[in-house]
Amino acid sequence: MVSTAELAQLPLLHRAVIPPDYLDAMEHMNVRWYMALFDEGAWRFFASFGMDAEYYRARQAGGFALKHFIQYFAEVRVGETVAIRGRVLGRTAKRVHFMLFMVNETTDKLAATLEALGSHADMRIRRTAPYPDNLAARLDALIAEQSVLTWDAPVCGIIAP
């Protein structure tokens, strides 16, 4: 499994301290909050290559979530700090394959991963559409930047762009 030191090479997308209302009957963070935290990171991931609220309004564009695969590795408890970090795995003209990593900074453990496939969308017709050239170039730059990492992303093997 990838180490937290290796994950520190990835962009930080979100950080949060777990509040008491995130707990479940087992006294650790309920699974629904993992997705909420990953969602916060995903918004920042998309903004990192230009897909932000201003872009959505100006271009009448957006994104569709197509597939998600979550793996849980270590529990997260109240008061602990988690960080969401992101890695681009690949893309096609319309889709992006990426992974988000939830690191429990309090325990220095990988808590969970979210592997996802998303698409660019033309919201006027509510269909997937190719990424504009400028966004595609930014995605390609992120892929190239992260291609020098010496560790493989722990992909599930069933999601591909």
Summary of the structure (lengths in Angstrom):
residues: 161
radius of gyration: 16.1
end to end distance: 22.9
largest distance: 48.2
contacts: 471
relative contact order: 0.22
helix: 29%
strand: 35%
